[in-house]
């Protein structure tokens, strides 16, 4: 009788009904000895079940042993914790988490089916495991990023599971504890709202028919212009209109859309613009789900004060001070080749080098310049050959045909100059991938819409202005100080007295301060790979194609 009463009470408690009855039921069970602190068959069954179920997980085993195997979830006193957990699990899909993996409905069913203290002990541990899975996923991400893509070097912070469970068990407000696990960055909440907005759009049928045209421009008429008009209206870029002509209002709407997508805002719907306009709400939802996951990887990083933010698919670098952008520049990033894509990671900028020499990376020396010099010894004449003692070696003294990539004994270096590949300043945050920000003499590339051309480092369109703002933290006249060093022509390292965090990120969906989400092309196809991995982990794409 005691077990049947417990099953009814547990089921009622988990469903949020008759918590009082649950308390009454457990009191009766305790009176019968089933939950007595005195050792007995049923109590030892509960304890033994916990010990067995937790044995394979050292953190869980230590947690329950430290509290003498007292329950966290399955007694009458645990009602608030149970309710808080189930409430969080029930809406976990809204955050782009694998709700089916936690399977709250199955856990509810198990509560209703408890018929022994052993079953209750097994359920106790099962709930703790689900709690830890959910807490990990919402705090630090569902995926281990570098296991999905090696170019993602980011290492999410990890919480100690025993400490997390202990803190939760001691919390007087378990619902607040669970809410505080998610990232606090305002962009996380903004992306969640954008996700809900897209779901509503999907429920209403999406954004209408695709625009079937190669190019549309002012003055054009016909069905494709009508489709463009309707799609711009559904996306919120154009007010109500019945025109079938590509008029000034449509042109302005196209320009606004282009600006939001990082496209050239010329008001002409060319192939690139139409490709983006024809993206479906489901496509944009994928970008948001991946962006939420990326923010979870960054949860715990200090984004207060000053930091440098390099968004690779946006081809931009920003300096952010206390949440506000105080500097922005266009960039050129790595080519979309396996050994040239700009990686993702966070570090600290420690110094800048004015009038830098370029010490050519070994991979570039052997893969690019050695074959050139084997064909023509004077090729790449702006670069010096350097021997193992640091001496410049004349080209005429070297038989390049005698060497291969494996045994070529020389380094290559370009002295400081206006023609130097690094330009006139570079910004260093030492890392094992040899990635940094720098100037470049190839200014024309900054005029292109898509700017993935480098060997992996990030070229900055306005490098002097970046130097001025960084030096402004330690100089009364940063411009004059920079120019004085620059005019000397000598390679000079300038330490930053206060290192500045640098975040190389990859967001194809990112909210503006007002919460409006802008989208970028998935230049390296990283988002596509990550979304596939999220789906394999159980994350579902909400809505259906409209």
C-alpha positions in Angstrom: 0.0 0.0 0.0 2.8 2.4 0.8 4.4 2.1 -2.7 1.0 2.6 -4.4 0.4 5.8 -2.3 3.9 7.0 -3.1 3.4 6.5 -6.9 0.2 8.6 -6.8 1.8 11.3 -4.7 4.9 11.5 -6.9 2.9 11.7 -10.1 0.7 14.4 -8.7 3.7 16.4 -7.5 5.5 16.3 -10.8 2.4 17.3 -12.7 2.0 20.3 -10.3 -1.2 18.9 -8.8 -2.0 18.1 -5.1 1.4 18.8 -3.6 -0.3 18.6 -0.3 -1.5 15.1 -1.0 2.1 14.2 -1.9 3.3 15.5 1.4 0.5 13.6 3.2 1.4 10.4 1.3 5.1 10.6 2.1 4.3 11.2 5.8 2.2 8.0 5.8 5.0 6.1 4.1 7.4 7.4 6.7 5.1 6.4 9.5 5.1 2.9 8.1 8.9 2.9 8.2 9.5 3.0 4.4 11.3 6.3 4.6 12.6 6.1 8.2 16.1 7.3 8.8 16.6 4.0 10.7 18.3 1.4 8.5 15.8 -1.0 7.0 15.1 -3.1 3.9 13.4 -0.3 1.9 15.7 2.5 3.0 18.8 0.4 2.3 17.2 -0.4 -1.1 16.9 3.3 -1.8 20.5 4.0 -0.7 21.9 0.9 -2.5 20.1 2.0 -5.7 21.6 5.5 -5.6 25.1 4.0 -4.9 24.8 1.6 -7.8 23.3 4.1 -10.3 25.9 6.8 -9.4 28.9 4.5 -9.2 29.9 5.1 -12.9 29.9 8.9 -12.4 32.5 10.0 -9.8 30.9 13.4 -9.3 27.4 12.0 -8.6 28.9 9.3 -6.4 30.8 11.9 -4.3 27.8 14.2 -4.2 25.4 11.6 -2.8 28.0 10.2 -0.4 28.7 13.6 1.0 25.0 14.1 1.8 24.5 10.6 3.3 22.4 9.6 0.2 19.6 12.0 1.1 17.4 12.7 -1.9 17.3 16.0 -3.9 14.3 15.2 -6.1 12.2 12.4 -4.8 11.0 13.4 -1.3 8.1 15.7 -0.3 10.6 18.4 0.7 12.0 18.4 -2.9 8.8 19.8 -4.5 10.3 23.2 -5.5 13.4 21.7 -7.0 11.3 19.2 -9.0 9.0 21.8 -10.2 11.8 24.1 -11.2 13.7 21.4 -13.1 10.6 20.2 -15.0 9.7 23.8 -15.9 13.1 24.3 -17.3 13.1 21.1 -19.3 9.7 21.7 -20.7 10.9 24.9 -22.4 14.5 23.8 -23.1 13.7 23.5 -26.8 13.0 27.2 -27.0 16.7 27.8 -26.3 17.8 25.5 -29.1 18.6 22.7 -26.7 17.9 19.0 -27.3 14.6 18.7 -25.3 14.0 15.1 -26.5 17.3 14.1 -24.9 16.1 15.2 -21.5 12.7 13.7 -22.2 10.7 15.3 -19.3 7.6 13.3 -20.2 9.4 10.0 -19.7 10.7 11.2 -16.3 7.1 12.1 -15.3 6.0 8.7 -16.3 8.7 7.1 -14.2 7.5 9.1 -11.1 4.0 7.6 -11.6 5.4 4.1 -11.9 7.5 4.0 -8.7 6.7 0.8 -6.8 9.7 0.4 -4.6 12.4 2.2 -2.8 14.9 0.8 -5.3 13.0 2.4 -8.2 12.8 5.6 -6.3 16.6 5.6 -5.8 17.2 4.9 -9.5 14.9 7.7 -10.4 16.7 10.0 -8.0 20.0 9.5 -9.8 18.3 9.7 -13.2 17.0 13.2 -12.4 20.4 14.3 -11.2 21.9 13.1 -14.4 19.4 15.0 -16.5 19.9 18.1 -14.4 23.7 17.9 -15.0 23.1 17.4 -18.7 20.7 20.3 -19.0 22.9 22.6 -16.8 26.0 21.8 -18.9 24.1 22.3 -22.2 22.5 25.6 -21.3 25.6 27.0 -19.7 28.4 25.8 -22.0 26.9 24.4 -25.1 25.6 21.1 -26.5 28.6 20.5 -28.7 32.3 20.2 -28.0 33.2 22.7 -30.7 36.7 21.7 -31.8 35.6 18.0 -32.1 33.1 19.2 -34.7 35.4 21.6 -36.6 39.1 21.7 -36.0 39.2 25.4 -37.0 37.2 26.2 -33.9 39.9 26.5 -31.2 37.5 27.8 -28.5 37.5 25.9 -25.2 34.2 26.5 -23.4 34.4 26.9 -19.6 33.3 23.8 -17.6 31.6 23.8 -14.2 32.5 21.1 -11.7 29.4 18.8 -11.7 29.6 18.0 -8.0 29.9 21.6 -7.0 27.0 22.5 -9.3 24.7 19.9 -7.8 25.7 20.9 -4.3 25.0 24.6 -5.0 21.7 23.7 -6.6 20.7 21.5 -3.6 21.5 24.4 -1.2 19.7 27.1 -3.3 16.6 28.7 -1.7 15.4 29.6 -5.2 15.9 26.7 -7.5 14.0 28.3 -10.4 16.3 31.4 -10.3 19.3 29.1 -10.1 18.3 27.4 -13.3 17.5 30.6 -15.1 21.0 32.0 -14.2 22.7 29.1 -15.9 22.1 30.6 -19.4 24.5 33.2 -20.8 23.9 36.7 -19.5 25.0 38.6 -22.6 22.1 40.7 -23.9 22.5 39.2 -27.4 21.5 35.8 -26.0 18.1 37.1 -25.0 17.8 39.1 -28.2 18.4 36.0 -30.3 15.9 34.1 -28.3 13.3 36.7 -29.1 14.3 36.6 -32.8 13.8 32.9 -32.7 10.3 33.3 -31.4 9.5 35.9 -34.0 10.7 33.5 -36.8 8.6 30.8 -35.4 5.5 33.1 -35.5 6.5 34.0 -39.1 6.6 30.3 -40.0 3.2 29.7 -38.4 1.8 32.5 -40.7 3.3 30.9 -43.8 6.8 32.3 -44.0 7.9 35.2 -46.3 6.0 34.2 -49.4 7.2 33.1 -52.8 10.8 33.1 -53.8 11.9 35.9 -56.2 12.6 34.1 -59.5 15.0 36.5 -61.3 18.7 37.0 -62.0 18.6 40.7 -61.4 16.0 43.4 -60.7 16.6 47.1 -60.7 14.7 50.4 -60.6 12.1 50.7 -63.4 11.6 46.9 -63.8 8.1 45.5 -63.8 6.5 42.1 -63.7 5.8 39.1 -61.5 9.4 39.0 -60.1 9.1 42.6 -58.9 5.7 41.7 -57.2 7.4 38.8 -55.5 10.2 41.0 -54.4 7.8 43.6 -53.1 5.8 41.0 -51.2 8.8 39.4 -49.6 10.3 42.8 -48.5 6.9 43.5 -46.9 6.8 40.2 -45.0 10.3 40.8 -43.8 9.5 44.3 -42.5 11.5 46.3 -45.0 8.6 47.8 -47.0 5.3 49.3 -46.0 2.0 48.3 -47.7 2.2 48.7 -51.4 0.3 47.4 -54.5 2.9 48.5 -57.0 4.2 46.2 -59.7 7.0 48.6 -60.6 10.5 48.6 -59.0 10.0 52.1 -57.7 11.9 54.4 -55.3 10.2 52.8 -52.2 11.3 49.3 -53.3 14.8 50.6 -54.0 15.1 52.1 -50.5 13.8 48.9 -49.0 16.4 46.9 -51.0 19.2 49.2 -49.8 18.1 48.8 -46.2 18.0 45.1 -46.6 21.5 45.1 -48.2 22.9 47.2 -45.4 21.6 44.7 -42.8 23.1 41.7 -44.7 26.6 43.3 -45.2 25.9 43.7 -48.9 26.8 46.7 -51.1 23.8 49.0 -50.6 23.3 50.0 -54.2 19.5 49.4 -54.3 19.9 46.9 -57.1 18.7 43.4 -56.5 21.5 41.5 -58.2 22.3 37.8 -57.9 24.0 38.1 -54.4 21.2 40.2 -53.0 18.5 37.9 -54.4 20.3 34.9 -53.0 20.0 36.4 -49.5 16.4 37.6 -50.0 15.4 34.1 -51.0 16.7 32.6 -47.8 13.8 31.0 -45.9 12.8 31.6 -42.3 14.1 28.1 -41.7 17.5 29.1 -43.0 17.6 32.1 -40.7 16.4 29.9 -37.8 19.5 27.6 -38.3 21.7 30.7 -38.1 20.1 31.7 -34.8 20.3 28.3 -33.3 24.0 28.1 -34.1 24.5 31.6 -32.8 22.9 30.6 -29.5 25.2 27.6 -29.2 28.3 29.8 -29.9 27.2 32.2 -27.2 26.9 29.3 -24.8 30.5 28.4 -25.6 31.5 31.9 -24.6 29.5 31.9 -21.4 31.7 33.0 -18.5 34.0 35.2 -20.6 34.3 38.7 -19.2 32.7 41.0 -21.8 32.8 44.0 -19.6 35.2 46.9 -20.0 37.2 47.0 -23.3 37.6 44.1 -25.8 38.3 43.6 -29.5 35.6 41.7 -31.5 36.5 40.2 -34.8 33.5 38.7 -36.5 34.9 36.6 -39.4 31.8 36.4 -41.7 31.0 40.1 -41.1 34.6 41.0 -42.3 34.8 43.5 -39.5 36.7 44.3 -36.3 35.3 46.4 -33.5 36.6 47.8 -30.2 33.9 47.6 -27.6 34.0 49.7 -24.4 31.4 48.9 -21.7 29.0 47.4 -24.3 29.3 50.3 -26.8 31.3 50.1 -30.1 33.9 52.9 -30.1 35.8 51.8 -33.2 34.8 49.7 -36.3 36.7 48.8 -39.4 36.3 46.5 -42.4 38.7 43.5 -42.5 40.1 40.9 -44.8 40.1 37.3 -43.4 41.5 34.0 -44.4 40.7 32.3 -47.7 38.2 29.5 -47.7 41.0 26.8 -47.9 41.7 24.1 -45.4 45.0 25.7 -44.2 44.0 29.4 -44.5 40.7 29.8 -42.8 40.8 32.2 -39.8 40.3 30.2 -36.7 38.0 31.1 -33.8 39.4 31.6 -30.3 39.9 34.3 -27.6 43.1 35.7 -26.3 44.7 39.0 -25.1 46.3 41.6 -27.2 49.6 42.4 -25.5 51.5 44.7 -27.9 51.6 46.3 -31.3 54.6 46.5 -33.6 55.1 49.7 -35.7 57.1 49.3 -38.9 57.1 45.6 -38.6 59.3 43.2 -40.5 57.5 40.2 -42.0 58.9 36.9 -40.9 57.4 34.7 -43.5 55.7 31.6 -42.1 57.5 28.4 -43.0 54.4 27.0 -44.7 54.3 30.0 -47.1 58.1 29.8 -47.7 58.0 26.2 -48.8 54.6 26.0 -50.5 54.6 29.3 -52.3 58.0 31.0 -52.6 60.3 28.0 -53.0 58.6 26.8 -56.2 58.7 30.4 -57.5 62.4 30.7 -56.8 63.1 27.3 -58.4 61.6 28.7 -61.6 63.2 32.1 -61.1 65.8 32.7 -58.4 64.9 36.4 -58.3 61.2 35.9 -57.7 59.8 37.6 -54.7 62.8 39.9 -54.6 61.3 42.0 -51.8 62.0 39.1 -49.4 65.5 38.4 -48.0 66.8 34.9 -47.6 68.0 34.4 -44.0 70.3 31.6 -42.9 70.4 29.8 -39.5 72.7 32.5 -38.1 70.3 35.3 -39.1 72.5 36.5 -42.0 71.1 37.7 -45.3 72.1 35.3 -48.1 72.4 36.5 -51.7 70.1 34.6 -54.1 73.0 34.0 -56.5 74.6 31.8 -53.8 71.7 29.4 -53.7 70.9 26.5 -56.0 67.1 26.4 -55.3 66.7 23.3 -57.4 68.7 21.3 -54.9 66.1 21.8 -52.1 62.6 20.5 -51.3 60.0 21.8 -48.9 61.4 19.4 -46.3 65.1 20.4 -46.4 65.1 24.0 -47.5 67.4 25.6 -44.9 66.5 29.2 -45.2 64.0 31.5 -43.7 62.5 34.5 -45.5 62.0 38.0 -44.2 60.7 41.3 -45.6 62.2 44.4 -44.0 59.9 47.3 -42.8 58.6 49.4 -45.7 55.4 50.7 -47.2 55.4 47.6 -49.4 55.7 45.2 -46.4 53.0 42.5 -46.5 52.1 43.5 -42.9 51.8 47.2 -43.8 53.0 49.6 -41.2 51.6 48.1 -38.0 50.6 44.8 -36.6 48.7 43.9 -33.4 49.8 40.8 -31.5 48.0 38.5 -29.2 50.5 35.6 -29.2 48.9 32.3 -30.0 50.1 28.9 -31.3 48.3 29.5 -34.6 50.3 32.6 -35.4 47.2 34.7 -36.0 47.2 38.5 -35.5 45.7 41.7 -36.9 47.7 43.9 -39.3 47.9 46.6 -41.9 48.3 45.8 -45.5 49.5 47.5 -48.7 46.7 45.8 -50.7 44.0 48.3 -49.9 41.8 47.5 -52.9 40.6 44.3 -51.4 38.7 46.3 -48.7 36.3 47.5 -51.4 35.1 44.1 -52.2 31.8 42.8 -50.7 33.2 39.4 -49.7 36.7 39.6 -48.3 38.3 36.2 -47.6 41.7 36.6 -49.2 44.4 36.3 -46.6 46.5 33.4 -45.4 44.6 33.4 -42.1 45.5 36.6 -40.3 43.1 39.5 -40.2 43.9 42.6 -42.3 42.5 45.8 -40.9 41.1 48.6 -43.2 41.8 51.4 -40.7 44.8 50.1 -38.8 46.2 53.6 -37.7 42.8 54.5 -36.1 42.9 51.1 -34.3 46.4 51.9 -33.0 45.3 55.4 -31.9 42.4 54.1 -29.8 44.5 51.3 -28.2 47.3 53.8 -27.4 44.7 56.2 -26.0 44.5 54.2 -22.9 48.1 54.9 -22.1 49.1 58.1 -23.9 47.9 61.7 -23.7 48.5 62.1 -27.4 48.3 58.7 -29.0 48.3 60.0 -32.6 51.5 62.0 -32.1 53.2 59.1 -30.3 52.3 56.6 -33.1 53.4 59.0 -35.9 56.7 59.7 -34.1 57.6 56.0 -34.0 56.3 55.4 -37.6 58.4 58.2 -39.0 61.5 56.7 -37.5 61.2 53.8 -39.9 62.6 51.4 -37.3 60.7 48.3 -36.2 59.4 49.2 -32.7 57.4 47.1 -30.3 54.9 49.0 -28.1 53.6 47.0 -25.2 50.0 47.7 -24.1 50.1 48.5 -20.4 46.7 46.9 -20.0 46.3 43.9 -22.3 43.0 43.9 -24.2 40.9 40.8 -24.7 40.5 39.7 -28.3 37.6 37.5 -29.5 37.7 36.0 -33.0 34.2 34.9 -33.5 32.0 33.5 -36.3 28.4 34.8 -36.1 26.2 34.7 -39.2 23.3 36.0 -37.1 23.9 38.9 -34.7 21.6 41.4 -33.1 22.1 45.2 -33.2 21.8 47.1 -29.9 18.1 47.6 -30.7 17.6 43.8 -31.0 17.2 43.7 -34.8 19.1 40.7 -36.1 21.4 41.0 -39.1 22.6 38.0 -41.1 25.8 37.2 -43.0 26.9 34.6 -45.4 28.3 31.3 -44.0 31.6 32.0 -45.8 33.4 28.9 -44.4 30.2 26.7 -44.2 30.9 26.3 -40.5 27.4 27.1 -39.5 26.1 24.3 -41.8 28.4 21.8 -40.2 27.5 22.9 -36.7 23.8 22.8 -37.3 24.1 19.2 -38.6 25.9 18.3 -35.4 23.2 20.0 -33.3 20.6 18.0 -35.1 22.5 14.8 -34.4 22.6 15.8 -30.8 18.8 16.1 -30.7 18.2 19.9 -31.4 15.1 20.3 -33.5 14.3 23.0 -36.1 11.0 24.5 -35.0 8.2 25.2 -37.5 7.6 23.9 -41.0 8.5 25.3 -44.3 6.1 28.0 -45.5 
